[in-house]
Amino acid sequence: MPTRISASSYLNTAPLVWSFLYGREHGKVEMILDNAPARSAELLARGRVDAALVPVFAYQSIDDVYLVPDVCVGAIDRVRSVCLVTKGEELTEVRSVALDNSSRTSVALTKIIFREFLGFEPEWRPSEPDINAMLAASDCALLIGDPALRLSQTDHRVSDLAGLWNRFTGLGFVFAMWMSRTDVSPVDFAVVRDEGLAHVDEIIGNYMPEIDLTRNDMREYLTENIRYGVDEKMRDGMELYFELARKHQLINEVKPLRFCRSSPAKQP
């Protein structure tokens, strides 16, 4: 059977899956794409795929999985596609938050920011990612992925979640990583990433009809805002995130980070 992998189809994941769709890895794996990152976590947890690009929060709840080292979707500071949005209110004035439950990582990060750094807890309201409906019912909305990129900055007050995390901690943030069911990675995901990043222009061309951004904005987003490798600040940020999630009872305990190895056939 071919290797089965899953990932979301947001713009920010495109460099990590481009090779499977158009490049050297095309046809070598069975690829499942879905708009919701949480869906990939579900497939991995149920053993339906061999590896998946999964919100990092899910690592703490899925048994017997390994992180693929050095490859991620993250940010050192402003990420642009994970935002808290209001109609003009400051976050300190917010009393209710509509949560886009597409990614548990961002939901947990939102709760940590309010509880740990802003010092209070608003009412949480799970919601579909429709910004108008969210803000009609709540003071603030968590929006992730391409819908967040489409936001009109003139109509809303937008607080970047990775920017807030960096402001309070000085660290980067990892939103998603490849995770494997085995301790040997079924694919060399670093090579796959590098091929995707070498084809950013093609990726931008594919997404321009879907997202109302200029070519330069998309290039800045993919090459400057999003980080696809895990540096020390980002790993430290991930470990602090898990510790704060435990402190605020979002997880019961912190599972140690376990990383898989590259396939022996692909090692030099």
C-alpha positions in Angstrom: 0.0 0.0 0.0 1.2 3.5 -0.7 2.0 5.8 2.2 -1.0 7.9 3.1 -0.6 11.4 4.4 -3.0 14.3 5.2 -2.7 18.0 5.4 -4.9 21.1 5.2 -5.1 23.1 2.0 -4.5 26.6 3.3 -2.0 28.8 1.5 0.5 28.5 4.4 0.7 24.8 4.0 1.1 24.9 0.2 5.0 24.8 0.3 4.8 21.7 2.4 2.6 19.7 0.0 3.5 21.2 -3.4 5.9 18.3 -4.2 3.2 15.7 -3.5 0.8 17.5 -5.9 3.1 18.7 -8.7 6.8 17.9 -7.9 9.1 15.0 -7.4 6.9 13.2 -4.9 3.8 13.3 -7.1 2.1 9.9 -7.3 4.4 8.4 -4.6 1.9 8.9 -1.8 -1.8 9.0 -1.3 -2.6 12.6 -0.4 -5.7 13.7 1.6 -6.4 17.4 1.6 -8.9 19.1 3.8 -9.6 22.7 4.8 -9.7 22.0 8.5 -6.3 21.2 10.2 -8.3 19.4 12.9 -9.4 16.8 10.3 -5.8 15.8 9.7 -5.4 15.3 13.5 -8.5 13.1 13.5 -7.2 10.9 10.7 -3.9 10.5 12.3 -5.4 9.6 15.7 -7.6 7.0 14.1 -4.7 5.4 12.2 -6.2 6.3 8.9 -2.9 7.9 7.6 0.8 7.2 8.2 1.7 10.9 8.7 -0.2 14.2 8.8 0.4 17.9 9.1 -1.3 18.4 12.4 -1.9 21.4 14.8 0.8 21.0 17.5 -1.8 21.0 20.3 -3.0 17.6 19.1 0.4 16.1 19.8 -0.5 16.0 23.5 -3.7 14.0 22.9 -2.7 11.5 20.2 -1.1 8.3 21.4 2.0 6.8 19.9 3.0 9.6 17.4 6.3 11.2 16.7 7.1 14.7 15.6 9.0 15.2 12.3 11.9 17.4 13.3 12.7 20.8 11.8 9.7 21.2 9.5 6.7 23.3 10.6 4.2 26.0 10.0 5.2 28.7 12.4 6.2 32.3 12.9 8.7 34.3 14.9 6.4 37.3 15.1 3.5 38.4 13.0 1.9 35.5 11.2 -1.1 37.3 9.6 -3.3 34.2 9.2 -4.2 33.6 12.9 -6.0 36.6 14.3 -8.3 37.9 17.0 -10.7 40.3 15.4 -13.0 43.0 16.9 -15.2 45.7 15.5 -13.0 48.2 17.1 -12.7 47.2 20.8 -9.4 46.6 22.5 -8.9 43.0 23.6 -9.1 44.2 27.3 -12.7 45.3 26.6 -13.8 41.9 25.1 -16.3 39.9 27.1 -17.1 37.1 24.5 -15.0 35.4 21.9 -16.3 33.4 18.9 -13.8 30.5 18.4 -13.0 29.1 15.0 -12.6 25.5 16.0 -10.7 24.6 12.8 -7.5 24.4 14.8 -7.3 23.4 18.5 -3.8 24.9 18.7 -5.1 28.4 18.0 -8.1 28.0 20.3 -5.8 26.9 23.2 -3.4 29.8 22.4 -6.3 32.3 22.5 -7.3 31.0 25.9 -3.7 31.2 27.2 -3.3 34.8 26.0 -6.5 35.9 27.8 -5.9 33.9 31.0 -2.1 34.2 31.4 -1.3 37.6 29.8 -4.5 39.7 29.8 -5.6 38.4 33.2 -9.2 37.6 32.6 -11.4 35.1 30.8 -14.2 36.0 28.4 -17.1 33.7 27.4 -16.0 31.2 24.7 -18.4 30.5 21.9 -17.5 27.8 19.3 -18.4 29.0 15.8 -18.1 28.4 12.1 -15.5 30.6 10.5 -17.8 33.4 9.2 -16.5 36.7 10.4 -19.8 38.6 10.0 -21.8 36.0 11.9 -19.1 35.7 14.6 -18.9 39.4 15.3 -22.7 39.8 15.2 -22.9 37.4 18.1 -19.7 38.1 20.0 -17.3 40.9 20.8 -14.3 39.2 19.3 -13.6 36.4 16.8 -10.7 34.0 16.4 -10.1 33.5 12.7 -7.4 31.3 11.1 -6.1 30.4 7.7 -7.1 31.9 4.4 -10.3 33.6 5.8 -8.0 35.6 8.1 -5.9 36.7 5.2 -9.0 38.0 3.4 -10.0 40.3 6.3 -10.3 44.0 5.5 -8.0 45.8 7.9 -10.1 49.0 7.6 -13.3 47.4 8.8 -11.8 45.6 11.8 -9.3 45.8 14.6 -7.0 42.8 14.1 -4.6 41.4 16.7 -2.1 38.9 15.3 -1.9 35.9 17.6 1.7 35.1 16.9 2.5 38.8 17.4 0.8 38.8 20.8 2.6 35.6 21.8 6.0 37.2 20.8 5.2 40.4 22.6 4.4 38.6 25.9 7.1 35.9 25.7 9.8 37.0 23.3 9.5 33.6 21.6 8.3 32.2 18.2 5.3 30.0 17.8 4.8 26.7 16.1 1.3 26.2 14.8 1.6 22.8 13.0 4.1 20.1 12.4 4.2 16.8 10.5 3.6 13.9 12.8 4.3 10.2 12.0 2.8 7.0 13.3 6.2 5.4 13.3 9.6 6.4 14.7 11.1 6.5 11.2 9.5 9.2 9.0 7.8 7.7 5.9 8.8 10.7 3.8 11.7 13.1 3.8 9.5 16.1 4.7 12.5 18.5 4.8 13.3 17.8 1.1 9.6 18.1 0.2 9.5 21.5 2.0 12.6 22.8 0.2 11.2 21.8 -3.2 7.9 23.6 -2.4 9.8 26.8 -1.3 11.7 26.7 -4.6 8.3 27.0 -6.4 6.7 29.9 -4.5 5.8 31.7 -7.7 3.8 28.7 -8.9 2.1 28.4 -5.5 1.1 32.1 -5.6 -0.3 31.7 -9.1 -2.5 28.8 -7.9 -3.9 30.8 -5.0 -4.3 34.3 -6.5 -7.8 33.5 -7.8 -8.9 32.4 -4.4 -7.4 35.0 -2.0 -7.7 38.7 -2.5 -4.0 39.6 -2.0 -1.5 41.0 -4.4 1.4 38.8 -5.6 3.8 40.8 -3.4 1.6 40.3 -0.3 1.5 36.6 -0.9 5.2 36.4 -1.4 5.8 38.4 1.8 3.4 36.1 3.7 5.0 32.8 2.4 8.7 33.9 2.6 8.8 36.3 5.6 5.7 35.8 7.9 5.6 32.0 7.8 8.6 30.0 9.0 8.9 26.5 7.8 11.8 25.4 10.0 12.0 25.1 13.8 14.7 27.3 15.3 15.6 27.5 19.0 13.1 30.3 19.8 10.3 28.4 18.1 11.1 25.1 20.0 11.3 27.1 23.3 8.0 28.7 22.4 6.4 25.3 21.8 7.6 23.9 25.1 6.3 27.0 27.0 3.0 26.8 25.1 2.6 23.2 26.4 3.5 24.1 29.9 1.0 27.0 30.0 -1.6 24.7 28.5 -1.1 22.4 31.4 -1.1 25.3 33.9 -4.5 26.4 32.6 -5.9 22.9 32.5 -6.2 22.7 28.7 -4.2 19.4 28.9 -3.7 17.1 31.8 0.0 16.7 31.5 2.8 17.6 29.2 4.0 14.7 27.0 7.7 14.8 26.3 8.6 15.7 22.7 9.5 12.6 20.7 11.0 13.0 17.2 11.1 10.4 14.5 14.2 9.6 12.4 14.7 10.0 8.7 14.2 7.0 6.6 17.5 5.0 6.5 17.3 4.8 2.8 17.4 8.6 2.6 20.2 9.2 5.0 23.5 10.2 3.5 
